[in-house]
Amino acid sequence: MIEFLNVAKTFPQGRSVVTALEGIDLRITENEMFGVVGESGSGKSTLLRLINHLEAPTSGTVLVDGEDLSTLRPRAQRARRRGIGMVFQQFNLLGNSTVLDNVSMPLRLQGRRGRDTALQMLEFVHMADHRDKHPSRLSGGEKQRVAIARALATRPQILLADEPTSALDSGHTDEVMAVLRDVRTEFRTTIVLVSHELDVIKASCDRAAVLEGGHLAALLDVTPPPPRERTGSYADRAREHLA
C-alpha cells in the first residue's frame, strides 16, 4: 500500500542543509492502523507529508499503491491525492461556514454536489445534529469529528492523521480514536497516525515506527492493553489510573 525505499528528505537552511529524514525503509499494508511516534523534530510530520506528496523526497522513493507520485503529471498527482485524506491537529475548519458546509467543501472543490455525502459522513461520526452550527459552538472533540467527516467525504483509501488528539482532553481523545477505529472497520481505510501520545498508539495501532533524529530507530508490533471497564466519575477514574 505505502512503501518508503531508502528515503531521505533535507531542507535548505541558510547556507547549510537540515536533514529531516534519512535512510527510511518502511512498508505500511492495506487496512492497517500504523503509528508514527518520536520526539519533536524527529521527522514525524515530514514523513506524513511525503505520503501525499506535499513534500517530495530528496532521494529514495515513496510508493502509494505501487505508484511514485513524483513521476506523475500535476493533474494526475491531484487526482491521486483525492484518495488520501488528511486530519490535522488544529482541525482547520472554516469558522464562517457551518458544519455541513465544512464537510461539503472538498466535494464542491471537485465540482460535485456534496450535501448528501456530507450528511452521511456527519451521521457516521455522530455529528449530524450539529450540521447547522458553526465551529465556534463546538467542543474540541466535536470539531475533530467534523474534521474527520470532511476528510472522509471524498472516500479516501488512505487517511493521514497528524496529532489528531493532542489538543483534546482524555474523554474527547477516546471519542475521536473510537471514530478512527470505526473508519478503518467500516471503510477498510489505511490510517497513518502521528502522535506523541504513546497510550493512543498502544490502544489503536497494529504497528508503530519510532523515529529518532530523522532515522527509523525501531519498527514495533503493538500489543493493545487489556480492556478496562470505565466506571465511576472522572475523578474516580483519574485516581485509579494515576495511583
Buried (B, 14 or more C-beta within 10 A) or exposed (E): BBBBBEBBBBEEEEEEEEBBBBBBEBBBEEBBBBBBBBEEEBBBBBBBBBBBBBBEBBEBBBBBEEEBBEEBEEEEBEEBBBBBBBBBBBBEBEEEBBBBBBBBBBBBEEEEEBBEBBBBBBEBBBBBEBBEBBBEEBEBBBBBBBBBBBBBBBEBBBBBBBBBBBBBEBEBBBBBBBBBBBBBEEBEBBBBBBBBBEBBBBBBBBBBBBBEBBBBBEEBEBEEEEEEEEEEEEEEBEEEEEE
